[in-house]
Amino acid sequence: MMPAALPTLPAPFEGVALSEAASGRDADLDGNLVSLESILWPEPMAQALEGLLRRWGPGDRRAAASLWTQGYFGRLLRPVVAYGLVHDIWFSLAPADVRVALSVTATPVRFVLKRVAPASVSTHLHRIVEDNVRPLISRLARMTGTSERVHWSNASFSFCRAHAHVRALWPDGGIPADVAARLRELEALTAAAHPLCRPTLTVSDGAGAACLRRKVCCIRYKLDGLKKCGTACPIDAPLSSLP
């Protein structure tokens, strides 16, 4: 599927591995891409987990499954949220519309997506959750014997990180009116115990700056090659949030 040009995202989103699907006869000429649906089965998922264990293990196979969704949601949701909020460009995340390129460890590292028609932020966010996040988490948890909570934590952290980065793009004010309106709509939705926000807290880092902290540990430290994730880790951390 040949990628179409998209507007460049500002830092810290530069270099994201996401492009728009072309249409017509050239749509499937990129031989490096496979369908998302094709990798959400026991055999390819087992291959991906073995690759992660070789790269970051040895360790707990459940931690490798969590690392898979950390990478998946981090590479997918961050640019999707950024394009939506900054440029009002949104994509279908229904598995049939998602094509991926895989790393040497058989994990998704690049996405090619189909653009969808304009709609409210509420509509787009609902589709992201119901078309992709929720069914993928349910399916992966069953295949890998892991808790859905750890994968929701990974999705939530990626989503909240993207929102925080977009909010910080205009630190001195001057945020464009259309972007501000989309941010207000998103923040009104997520303030009401939204599933993409519930597993993540905004806390003080001890120096007065705001940072994100998980409510549910991602268990990455159970792989020998990785450590706890700093201020984001909930282990032995107070659960106080910023007002």
TABEL-V862491 format. One record per helix or strand of 3 or more residues. SS is the DSSP state (2 for helix, 1 for strand). FROM is the first residue (numbers start at 1). TO is the last residue. Records with the same first field share a line. If there is no record, write none. Layout:
SS: FROM-TO + FROM-TO
This chain:
1: 18-21 + 33-35 + 99-102 + 108-115 + 200-204 + 210-214
2: 24-28 + 36-39 + 42-56 + 61-87 + 95-97 + 121-144 + 148-170 + 177-190 + 220-222 + 230-232
